[in-house]
Amino acid sequence: MIIMSVDLGDARTGIAVSDSSESFAFPKTVITEYNKQKRIEKIAAIAGEVKAELIVVGLPKNMDGTLGWRAEECTAAAEQIKKATNIEVVLWDERCTTVMAHTALNFTDTRGKKRKETVDAVAAVMILESYLAYRKNHKN
């Protein structure tokens, strides 16, 4: 199954995609869009392009596990993505993925504009890798 992950942001939204065997997650793109409806349309277009069968949307929980206003926005966006694509959407805990993405980019010495353009796609990869590991370990 091809699974696509989304790391929603106000300005930039990272997209990652798995291979059909669900073994690997690859960065796809970063959408730069401030308009929420246009962002949903672009996400839906990419989902169609990659033939996604499931979409995982990062859920930014607070460190204590509670949900704040940002999580509520992501939940609403996930519903809009589901309506726009007619594909099942799963919300997935994304705590610390952006920090981990910055750490990964430090190892590759990615700096400046390139880093800014890449970090959201790397965060989407980390969300997807976490979800794929969960699926692998919880097969029913």
DSSP file with accessible surface (Angstrom, degrees, kcal/mol):
  #  RESIDUE AA STRUCTURE BP1 BP2  ACC     N-H-->O    O-->H-N    N-H-->O    O-->H-N    TCO  KAPPA ALPHA  PHI   PSI    X-CA   Y-CA   Z-CA
    1    1 A M              0   0   76      0, 0.0     2,-0.6     0, 0.0    21,-0.2   0.000 360.0 360.0 360.0 135.9    0.0    0.0    0.0
    2    2 A I        -     0   0   38     49,-0.3    51,-3.3    19,-0.1    52,-0.9  -0.781 360.0-168.7 -89.4 123.4    1.3    3.5   -0.8
    3    3 A I  E     -a   54   0A   0     -2,-0.6    15,-2.7    16,-0.3     2,-0.4  -0.942   5.7-160.2-116.8 134.4    1.0    5.7    2.2
    4    4 A M  E     -aB  55  17A   0     50,-2.6    52,-3.1    -2,-0.4     2,-0.3  -0.917   6.1-155.5-112.9 138.0    1.5    9.5    2.0
    5    5 A S  E     -aB  56  16A   0     11,-2.8    11,-1.9    -2,-0.4     2,-0.4  -0.876   1.4-156.6-114.4 153.0    2.3   11.6    5.1
    6    6 A V  E     -aB  57  15A   0     50,-2.6    52,-2.7    -2,-0.3     2,-0.8  -0.992   9.7-166.1-130.9 124.4    1.6   15.3    5.6
    7    7 A D  E     - B   0  14A   6      7,-2.7     7,-1.9    -2,-0.4   117,-0.1  -0.890  28.3-148.8-107.2  94.3    3.4   17.6    8.0
    8    8 A L        +     0   0   12     -2,-0.8     2,-0.3    50,-0.3     5,-0.2  -0.410  23.8 168.4 -70.4 140.1    1.0   20.6    8.0
    9    9 A G        -     0   0   13     -2,-0.1     4,-0.0     1,-0.1    -2,-0.0  -0.944  44.7-116.3-143.4 162.6    2.4   24.1    8.5
   10   10 A D  S    S+     0   0   86     -2,-0.3     3,-0.1     1,-0.1    -1,-0.1   0.884 114.2  10.5 -67.4 -38.4    1.1   27.6    8.2
   11   11 A A  S    S+     0   0   21      1,-0.3    22,-1.9    21,-0.1     2,-0.4   0.795 134.1  32.4-107.0 -45.0    3.5   28.5    5.4
   12   12 A R  E     - C   0  32A  68     20,-0.2     2,-0.5    22,-0.1    -1,-0.3  -0.955  59.0-165.9-123.3 138.4    5.1   25.2    4.4
   13   13 A T  E     - C   0  31A   0     18,-2.5    18,-3.0    -2,-0.4     2,-0.3  -0.984  15.2-143.6-124.4 120.2    3.7   21.7    4.3
   14   14 A G  E     -BC   7  30A   0     -7,-1.9    -7,-2.7    -2,-0.5     2,-0.4  -0.626  13.0-164.1 -85.8 141.4    6.0   18.7    4.0
   15   15 A I  E     +BC   6  29A   0     14,-2.5    13,-3.1    -2,-0.3    14,-1.4  -0.991   9.6 175.7-126.3 134.1    4.9   15.6    2.0
   16   16 A A  E     -BC   5  27A   0    -11,-1.9   -11,-2.8    -2,-0.4     2,-0.3  -0.937  10.6-157.4-133.0 158.2    6.5   12.2    2.1
   17   17 A V  E     -BC   4  26A  19      9,-2.6     9,-2.8    -2,-0.3   -13,-0.2  -0.990   8.3-138.6-138.8 143.3    5.5    8.9    0.4
   18   18 A S  E     - C   0  25A   4    -15,-2.7     7,-0.2    -2,-0.3     2,-0.1  -0.548  27.0-108.2 -92.0 164.5    6.1    5.2    1.2
   19   19 A D    >   -     0   0   40      5,-1.5     3,-1.7    -2,-0.2   -16,-0.3  -0.398  41.9 -98.8 -79.0 170.3    7.0    2.5   -1.3
   20   20 A S  T 3  S+     0   0   84      1,-0.3    -1,-0.1     2,-0.1    -2,-0.0   0.757 124.3  56.1 -68.4 -20.7    4.2    0.0   -2.0
   21   21 A S  T 3  S-     0   0   72      3,-0.0    -1,-0.3     1,-0.0   -19,-0.1   0.480 107.3-126.9 -87.1  -1.6    5.9   -2.6    0.4
   22   22 A E  S <  S+     0   0   44     -3,-1.7    -2,-0.1   -21,-0.2   114,-0.1   0.780  77.6 117.1  61.1  31.6    5.7    0.0    3.2
   23   23 A S        +     0   0   75      1,-0.2     2,-0.3   113,-0.0    -1,-0.1   0.761  68.7  34.0 -95.9 -29.7    9.4   -0.4    3.9
   24   24 A F        -     0   0  126     -5,-0.0    -5,-1.5     2,-0.0     2,-0.4  -0.951  60.2-149.1-133.0 149.9   10.7    3.0    3.1
   25   25 A A  E     -C   18   0A  13     -2,-0.3    -7,-0.2    -7,-0.2   100,-0.1  -0.963  18.3-170.0-117.0 133.6    9.6    6.6    3.4
   26   26 A F  E     -C   17   0A 106     -9,-2.8    -9,-2.6    -2,-0.4     2,-0.2  -0.966  27.6-113.0-124.3 139.7   10.8    9.2    0.8
   27   27 A P  E     +C   16   0A  82      0, 0.0   -11,-0.3     0, 0.0     3,-0.1  -0.496  33.0 179.4 -67.7 135.8   10.5   13.0    0.8
   28   28 A K  E     -     0   0A  88    -13,-3.1     2,-0.3     1,-0.4   -12,-0.2   0.819  49.2 -50.8-101.8 -56.9    8.2   14.0   -2.0
   29   29 A T  E     -C   15   0A  59    -14,-1.4   -14,-2.5    92,-0.1     2,-0.4  -0.980  38.3-113.5-168.1 172.5    7.9   17.8   -1.8
   30   30 A V  E     -C   14   0A  29     -2,-0.3     2,-0.5   -16,-0.2   -16,-0.2  -0.999  26.7-147.6-122.6 125.0    7.2   20.9    0.3
   31   31 A I  E     -C   13   0A  10    -18,-3.0   -18,-2.5    -2,-0.4     2,-0.8  -0.825   4.6-158.7 -91.1 125.7    4.1   22.9   -0.5
   32   32 A T  E     +C   12   0A  88     -2,-0.5     2,-0.3   -20,-0.2   -20,-0.2  -0.913  38.6 134.4-104.9 104.9    4.4   26.6    0.1
   33   33 A E        -     0   0   31    -22,-1.9    -2,-0.1    -2,-0.8     6,-0.0  -0.919  36.7-173.1-156.3 126.0    0.9   27.9    0.5
   34   34 A Y        +     0   0  167     -2,-0.3     2,-0.5     5,-0.0    -1,-0.1   0.740  68.5  88.2 -90.9 -27.8   -0.7   30.2    3.0
   35   35 A N     >  -     0   0   75      1,-0.2     4,-2.3   -24,-0.1     5,-0.2  -0.623  69.5-150.1 -76.6 120.8   -4.3   29.7    1.8
   36   36 A K  H  > S+     0   0  113     -2,-0.5     4,-2.2     1,-0.2    -1,-0.2   0.888  93.4  48.1 -62.4 -42.0   -5.8   26.8    3.7
   37   37 A Q  H  > S+     0   0   95      2,-0.2     4,-2.3     1,-0.2    -1,-0.2   0.927 112.7  47.9 -67.1 -42.7   -8.2   25.7    0.9
   38   38 A K  H  > S+     0   0  111      2,-0.2     4,-2.4     1,-0.2    -1,-0.2   0.879 109.3  55.0 -64.2 -36.1   -5.5   25.9   -1.8
   39   39 A R  H  X S+     0   0   16     -4,-2.3     4,-2.5     2,-0.2    -2,-0.2   0.935 108.0  48.6 -61.7 -44.3   -3.2   23.9    0.5
   40   40 A I  H  X S+     0   0    3     -4,-2.2     4,-2.7     1,-0.2    -2,-0.2   0.919 110.6  51.5 -61.5 -43.2   -5.8   21.1    0.8
   41   41 A E  H  X S+     0   0  109     -4,-2.3     4,-2.2     1,-0.2    -1,-0.2   0.904 110.6  48.0 -61.2 -41.1   -6.3   21.1   -3.0
   42   42 A K  H  X S+     0   0   88     -4,-2.4     4,-2.2     2,-0.2    -1,-0.2   0.901 111.3  50.1 -68.2 -39.9   -2.5   20.8   -3.5
   43   43 A I  H  X S+     0   0    0     -4,-2.5     4,-2.5     1,-0.2    -2,-0.2   0.933 111.3  49.4 -62.0 -44.8   -2.3   17.9   -1.0
   44   44 A A  H  X S+     0   0   21     -4,-2.7     4,-2.1     1,-0.2    -2,-0.2   0.900 109.4  52.0 -62.2 -40.2   -5.2   16.2   -2.7
   45   45 A A  H  X S+     0   0   63     -4,-2.2     4,-2.4     2,-0.2    -1,-0.2   0.918 110.7  47.2 -63.7 -42.3   -3.5   16.6   -6.1
   46   46 A I  H  X S+     0   0   18     -4,-2.2     4,-2.7     2,-0.2     5,-0.2   0.913 108.4  55.5 -66.3 -40.8   -0.3   15.1   -4.9
   47   47 A A  H  X>S+     0   0    1     -4,-2.5     5,-2.5     1,-0.2     4,-0.5   0.912 111.2  44.9 -58.3 -41.3   -2.2   12.2   -3.3
   48   48 A G  H ><5S+     0   0   50     -4,-2.1     3,-0.6     3,-0.2    -1,-0.2   0.909 111.3  53.5 -67.4 -41.1   -3.8   11.4   -6.6
   49   49 A E  H 3<5S+     0   0  118     -4,-2.4    -2,-0.2     1,-0.2    -1,-0.2   0.893 115.3  38.4 -61.1 -42.4   -0.4   11.8   -8.4
   50   50 A V  H 3<5S-     0   0   25     -4,-2.7    -1,-0.2    -5,-0.1    -2,-0.2   0.473 108.7-123.1 -90.1  -1.7    1.3    9.3   -6.1
   51   51 A K  T <<5 -     0   0  155     -3,-0.6   -49,-0.3    -4,-0.5    -3,-0.2   0.901  38.3-165.9  60.3  45.1   -1.7    7.0   -6.0
   52   52 A A      < -     0   0    9     -5,-2.5   -49,-0.2    -6,-0.2    -1,-0.2  -0.359  20.8-172.8 -63.8 138.5   -1.9    7.2   -2.2
   53   53 A E  S    S+     0   0  107    -51,-3.3    35,-0.5     1,-0.4     2,-0.3   0.484  75.5  21.3-107.6 -10.8   -4.1    4.6   -0.6
   54   54 A L  E     -a    3   0A   2    -52,-0.9   -50,-2.6    33,-0.1     2,-0.5  -0.964  67.9-151.1-154.7 142.0   -3.8    6.1    3.0
   55   55 A I  E     -ad   4  89A   0     33,-2.3    35,-2.8    -2,-0.3     2,-0.5  -0.978   5.0-159.9-121.7 129.8   -2.8    9.5    4.2
   56   56 A V  E     -ad   5  90A   0    -52,-3.1   -50,-2.6    -2,-0.5     2,-0.5  -0.945   7.9-163.6-108.9 122.6   -1.2   10.1    7.6
   57   57 A V  E     -ad   6  91A   0     33,-3.0    35,-2.6    -2,-0.5   -50,-0.2  -0.923  24.2-116.9-109.1 128.0   -1.4   13.6    8.9
   58   58 A G  E     - d   0  92A   0    -52,-2.7   -50,-0.3    -2,-0.5    35,-0.2  -0.413  22.1-153.2 -63.9 132.8    0.9   14.7   11.7
   59   59 A L  E     - d   0  93A  17     33,-3.5    35,-2.2    -2,-0.1     2,-1.7  -0.932   8.3-145.5-110.3 109.0   -0.9   15.6   14.9
   60   60 A P        -     0   0   22      0, 0.0     8,-0.5     0, 0.0    11,-0.3  -0.533  24.9-177.0 -80.5  86.8    1.1   18.1   17.0
   61   61 A K        -     0   0   72     -2,-1.7     6,-0.2     6,-0.1     5,-0.1  -0.466  31.6-104.9 -76.4 154.7    0.3   17.1   20.6
   62   62 A N    >   -     0   0   77      4,-3.1     3,-2.5    -2,-0.1    -1,-0.1  -0.354  39.6-101.4 -69.8 162.5    1.7   19.0   23.5
   63   63 A M  T 3  S+     0   0  139      1,-0.3    -1,-0.1     2,-0.1    -2,-0.1   0.796 124.6  55.9 -62.0 -24.0    4.6   17.3   25.3
   64   64 A D  T 3  S-     0   0  121      2,-0.1    -1,-0.3     1,-0.0     3,-0.1   0.382 122.8-105.7 -88.4   5.7    2.2   16.2   28.0
   65   65 A G  S <  S+     0   0   30     -3,-2.5    -2,-0.1     1,-0.3     2,-0.1   0.343  78.9 129.0  91.4  -6.8    0.0   14.5   25.4
   66   66 A T        -     0   0   70     -5,-0.1    -4,-3.1     1,-0.1     2,-0.5  -0.344  58.7-116.8 -78.7 164.6   -2.8   17.0   25.5
   67   67 A L        -     0   0   93     -6,-0.2     2,-0.1    -3,-0.1    -6,-0.1  -0.891  31.7-173.9-105.4 130.9   -4.2   18.6   22.3
   68   68 A G     >  -     0   0   19     -8,-0.5     4,-1.8    -2,-0.5     3,-0.2  -0.334  47.4 -75.5-107.2-167.4   -3.9   22.4   21.8
   69   69 A W  H  > S+     0   0  162      1,-0.2     4,-2.0     2,-0.2     5,-0.1   0.859 128.6  55.7 -62.2 -34.6   -5.2   24.8   19.1
   70   70 A R  H  > S+     0   0   53      1,-0.2     4,-2.1     2,-0.2    -1,-0.2   0.906 106.1  50.5 -67.7 -38.6   -2.7   23.6   16.6
   71   71 A A  H  > S+     0   0    0    -11,-0.3     4,-2.4     2,-0.2    -1,-0.2   0.885 108.2  53.5 -64.6 -38.0   -3.8   20.0   16.9
   72   72 A E  H  X S+     0   0  133     -4,-1.8     4,-2.2     2,-0.2    -2,-0.2   0.908 108.3  49.7 -63.2 -40.9   -7.4   21.1   16.4
   73   73 A E  H  X S+     0   0   63     -4,-2.0     4,-2.4     2,-0.2    -2,-0.2   0.907 111.5  48.5 -62.9 -41.8   -6.4   22.9   13.2
   74   74 A C  H  X S+     0   0    2     -4,-2.1     4,-2.5     2,-0.2    -2,-0.2   0.880 109.5  52.6 -67.6 -36.8   -4.6   19.7   12.0
   75   75 A T  H  X S+     0   0   54     -4,-2.4     4,-1.8     2,-0.2    -2,-0.2   0.922 111.1  46.8 -63.9 -43.9   -7.7   17.6   12.9
   76   76 A A  H  X S+     0   0   54     -4,-2.2     4,-2.0     1,-0.2    -2,-0.2   0.914 112.4  49.9 -63.9 -42.2   -9.9   19.9   10.8
   77   77 A A  H  X S+     0   0   11     -4,-2.4     4,-2.7     1,-0.2    -2,-0.2   0.896 106.4  56.0 -64.0 -39.0   -7.5   19.9    7.9
   78   78 A A  H  X S+     0   0    5     -4,-2.5     4,-2.4     1,-0.2    -1,-0.2   0.910 107.0  49.9 -60.2 -40.6   -7.3   16.1    8.1
   79   79 A E  H  X S+     0   0  100     -4,-1.8     4,-2.2     1,-0.2    -1,-0.2   0.909 110.9  49.3 -63.2 -41.7  -11.1   16.0    7.6
   80   80 A Q  H  X S+     0   0   81     -4,-2.0     4,-2.4     2,-0.2    -2,-0.2   0.888 110.1  51.0 -65.6 -38.8  -10.9   18.4    4.7
   81   81 A I  H  X S+     0   0    1     -4,-2.7     4,-2.0     2,-0.2     5,-0.3   0.924 109.2  51.2 -63.6 -42.9   -8.2   16.2    3.1
   82   82 A K  H  X S+     0   0   97     -4,-2.4     4,-2.6     1,-0.2     5,-0.4   0.924 112.4  45.8 -60.8 -43.9  -10.4   13.1    3.5
   83   83 A K  H  < S+     0   0  171     -4,-2.2    -1,-0.2     1,-0.2    -2,-0.2   0.892 114.5  48.2 -65.8 -39.1  -13.3   14.9    1.8
   84   84 A A  H  < S+     0   0   54     -4,-2.4    -1,-0.2    -5,-0.2    -2,-0.2   0.786 125.9  26.5 -73.2 -27.8  -11.1   16.2   -1.0
   85   85 A T  H  < S-     0   0   27     -4,-2.0    -2,-0.2     2,-0.2    -3,-0.2   0.640  86.9-136.5-109.3 -22.5   -9.4   12.8   -1.7
   86   86 A N     <  +     0   0  154     -4,-2.6     2,-0.4    -5,-0.3    -3,-0.1   0.849  65.4 127.9  60.9  32.8  -11.9   10.2   -0.6
   87   87 A I  S    S-     0   0   29     -5,-0.4    -1,-0.3    -6,-0.3    -2,-0.2  -0.941  70.8 -98.2-118.3 142.5   -8.9    8.4    1.0
   88   88 A E        -     0   0  125    -35,-0.5   -33,-2.3    -2,-0.4     2,-0.4  -0.345  39.6-156.3 -59.5 136.6   -8.7    7.2    4.6
   89   89 A V  E     -d   55   0A  27    -35,-0.2     2,-0.4   -33,-0.0   -33,-0.2  -0.972   7.3-166.0-121.7 131.9   -6.8    9.7    6.7
   90   90 A V  E     -d   56   0A  29    -35,-2.8   -33,-3.0    -2,-0.4     2,-0.4  -0.954  15.5-138.1-116.4 133.7   -5.1    8.8   10.0
   91   91 A L  E     -d   57   0A  62     -2,-0.4     2,-0.4   -35,-0.2   -33,-0.2  -0.782  25.4-169.1 -88.2 135.9   -3.8   11.3   12.5
   92   92 A W  E     -d   58   0A  48    -35,-2.6   -33,-3.5    -2,-0.4    39,-0.1  -0.991  29.2-104.5-134.9 132.8   -0.4   10.5   13.9
   93   93 A D  E     +d   59   0A  50     -2,-0.4   -35,-0.1   -35,-0.2    37,-0.0  -0.272  34.6 179.9 -53.7 122.6    1.5   11.9   16.9
   94   94 A E    >   +     0   0   24    -35,-2.2     3,-2.2    36,-0.0     4,-0.4   0.192  19.1 152.9-114.1  17.6    4.3   14.1   15.5
   95   95 A R  T 3  S+     0   0   77    -36,-0.4   -33,-0.1     1,-0.3   -36,-0.0  -0.212  74.7   0.3 -53.0 132.2    5.9   15.3   18.7
   96   96 A C  T 3> S+     0   0   61      1,-0.1     4,-2.6     3,-0.0    -1,-0.3   0.427  92.0 121.2  72.6   2.6    9.6   16.2   18.2
   97   97 A T  H <> S+     0   0    7     -3,-2.2     4,-2.5     1,-0.2     5,-0.1   0.906  75.4  49.3 -66.0 -36.9    9.6   15.3   14.4
   98   98 A T  H  > S+     0   0   54     -4,-0.4     4,-2.4     2,-0.2    -1,-0.2   0.917 111.7  49.4 -67.6 -38.1   10.7   18.9   13.4
   99   99 A V  H  > S+     0   0   95      1,-0.2     4,-2.2     2,-0.2    -2,-0.2   0.936 112.6  47.6 -63.0 -44.4   13.5   18.8   16.1
  100  100 A M  H  X S+     0   0   89     -4,-2.6     4,-2.6     1,-0.2    -2,-0.2   0.886 109.8  53.8 -64.2 -36.8   14.6   15.4   14.7
  101  101 A A  H  X S+     0   0    0     -4,-2.5     4,-2.4     2,-0.2    -2,-0.2   0.922 108.5  48.7 -64.0 -43.3   14.4   16.7   11.2
  102  102 A H  H  X S+     0   0   71     -4,-2.4     4,-1.8     2,-0.2    -2,-0.2   0.913 111.1  51.1 -62.6 -39.7   16.7   19.6   12.1
  103  103 A T  H  X S+     0   0   64     -4,-2.2     4,-1.6     2,-0.2    -2,-0.2   0.928 109.6  49.6 -62.8 -44.4   19.1   17.1   13.8
  104  104 A A  H  X S+     0   0   34     -4,-2.6     4,-1.1     1,-0.2    -1,-0.2   0.905 110.3  50.4 -61.7 -40.4   19.2   15.0   10.7
  105  105 A L  H  <>S+     0   0   10     -4,-2.4     5,-2.6     1,-0.2     4,-0.2   0.812 104.1  59.1 -70.2 -27.4   19.9   18.0    8.5
  106  106 A N  H ><5S+     0   0   75     -4,-1.8     3,-1.2     1,-0.2    -1,-0.2   0.904 102.7  53.3 -63.0 -40.9   22.8   19.0   10.9
  107  107 A F  H 3<5S+     0   0  177     -4,-1.6    -1,-0.2     1,-0.3    -2,-0.2   0.810 112.0  43.9 -64.2 -30.4   24.4   15.6   10.1
  108  108 A T  T 3<5S-     0   0   91     -4,-1.1    -1,-0.3     2,-0.1    -2,-0.2   0.373 110.5-124.3 -94.7   3.7   24.2   16.3    6.4
  109  109 A D  T < 5 +     0   0  111     -3,-1.2     2,-0.6    -4,-0.2    -3,-0.2   0.859  48.8 167.1  56.5  39.2   25.4   19.9    7.0
  110  110 A T      < +     0   0   27     -5,-2.6     2,-0.3    -6,-0.1    -1,-0.2  -0.767  11.6 168.7 -86.3 121.5   22.3   21.3    5.2
  111  111 A R    >>  +     0   0  132     -2,-0.6     4,-0.8    -3,-0.1     3,-0.7  -0.808  30.2   1.0-131.0 167.3   22.2   25.0    5.9
  112  112 A G  H 3> S-     0   0   56     -2,-0.3     4,-2.0     1,-0.2     3,-0.3  -0.189 118.9  -5.7  63.5-140.1   20.4   28.2    4.9
  113  113 A K  H 3> S+     0   0  155      1,-0.2     4,-2.2     2,-0.2    -1,-0.2   0.877 133.2  56.5 -60.7 -39.7   17.7   28.4    2.2
  114  114 A K  H <> S+     0   0  136     -3,-0.7     4,-0.9     1,-0.2    -1,-0.2   0.910 107.9  48.7 -59.7 -41.5   18.2   24.7    1.3
  115  115 A R  H >X S+     0   0   36     -4,-0.8     4,-2.6    -3,-0.3     3,-0.7   0.932 110.1  50.7 -64.5 -45.8   17.5   23.7    5.0
  116  116 A K  H 3< S+     0   0  128     -4,-2.0     4,-0.4     1,-0.2    -1,-0.2   0.869 112.7  47.1 -60.9 -36.9   14.4   25.9    5.2
  117  117 A E  H 3< S+     0   0   96     -4,-2.2    -1,-0.2    -5,-0.2    -2,-0.2   0.647 120.2  38.7 -78.1 -16.1   13.1   24.3    2.0
  118  118 A T  H XX S+     0   0   36     -4,-0.9     4,-2.1    -3,-0.7     3,-0.7   0.751  90.9  80.6-106.6 -31.2   13.8   20.8    3.1
  119  119 A V  H 3X S+     0   0    7     -4,-2.6     4,-2.5     1,-0.3     5,-0.2   0.839  92.5  51.9 -57.2 -36.7   13.0   20.5    6.9
  120  120 A D  H 3> S+     0   0   19     -4,-0.4     4,-2.1     2,-0.2  -106,-0.3   0.884 109.9  48.5 -70.7 -35.5    9.3   20.1    6.4
  121  121 A A  H <> S+     0   0    7     -3,-0.7     4,-2.0     2,-0.2    -1,-0.2   0.896 111.7  50.4 -68.8 -37.6    9.7   17.2    3.9
  122  122 A V  H  X S+     0   0   24     -4,-2.1     4,-2.2     2,-0.2    -2,-0.2   0.914 109.2  51.1 -66.0 -40.2   12.2   15.5    6.3
  123  123 A A  H  X S+     0   0    0     -4,-2.5     4,-2.3    -5,-0.2    -2,-0.2   0.913 108.3  52.5 -62.5 -39.3    9.7   15.9    9.2
  124  124 A A  H  X S+     0   0    0     -4,-2.1     4,-2.4     1,-0.2    -1,-0.2   0.890 107.5  52.3 -63.1 -38.2    7.0   14.3    7.0
  125  125 A V  H  X S+     0   0   16     -4,-2.0     4,-3.2     2,-0.2    -2,-0.2   0.927 108.9  50.0 -62.1 -43.0    9.4   11.4    6.4
  126  126 A M  H  X S+     0   0   34     -4,-2.2     4,-2.1     2,-0.2    -2,-0.2   0.896 110.0  50.0 -65.9 -38.7    9.9   11.0   10.1
  127  127 A I  H  X S+     0   0    1     -4,-2.3     4,-2.2     2,-0.2    -1,-0.2   0.946 114.3  45.5 -60.5 -47.6    6.1   11.0   10.7
  128  128 A L  H  X S+     0   0    0     -4,-2.4     4,-3.1     1,-0.2     5,-0.2   0.914 110.2  52.6 -66.1 -41.8    5.7    8.4    8.0
  129  129 A E  H  X S+     0   0   99     -4,-3.2     4,-2.3     1,-0.2    -1,-0.2   0.914 110.1  49.5 -60.3 -40.9    8.6    6.2    9.3
  130  130 A S  H  X S+     0   0   56     -4,-2.1     4,-2.0    -5,-0.2    -1,-0.2   0.926 113.0  46.5 -63.7 -43.4    7.1    6.2   12.7
  131  131 A Y  H  X S+     0   0   17     -4,-2.2     4,-2.6     2,-0.2    -2,-0.2   0.917 111.4  51.2 -66.8 -41.4    3.7    5.2   11.3
  132  132 A L  H  X S+     0   0   13     -4,-3.1     4,-2.5     1,-0.2    -1,-0.2   0.904 109.2  51.2 -63.1 -39.8    5.2    2.5    9.1
  133  133 A A  H  X S+     0   0   47     -4,-2.3     4,-2.1    -5,-0.2    -1,-0.2   0.916 109.9  50.3 -63.3 -40.9    7.1    1.0   12.1
  134  134 A Y  H  X S+     0   0  105     -4,-2.0     4,-1.1     1,-0.2    -2,-0.2   0.941 111.0  48.2 -61.5 -47.0    3.9    1.0   14.1
  135  135 A R  H >< S+     0   0   66     -4,-2.6     3,-0.5     1,-0.2    -2,-0.2   0.903 110.7  51.6 -60.5 -41.2    2.0   -0.8   11.2
  136  136 A K  H >< S+     0   0  156     -4,-2.5     3,-0.5     1,-0.2    -1,-0.2   0.885 115.0  41.8 -63.6 -38.3    4.8   -3.4   10.9
  137  137 A N  H 3< S+     0   0  121     -4,-2.1    -1,-0.2     1,-0.2    -2,-0.2   0.531 118.4  45.4 -88.2  -7.2    4.7   -4.1   14.6
  138  138 A H  T << S+     0   0  103     -4,-1.1    -1,-0.2    -3,-0.5     2,-0.2  -0.220  72.6 158.2-130.4  43.3    0.9   -4.2   14.9
  139  139 A K    <         0   0  164     -3,-0.5    -3,-0.1     1,-0.0    -4,-0.0  -0.514 360.0 360.0 -70.0 134.4   -0.2   -6.2   12.0
  140  140 A N              0   0  207     -2,-0.2    -2,-0.0     0, 0.0    -1,-0.0  -0.944 360.0 360.0-122.1 360.0   -3.7   -7.7   12.4
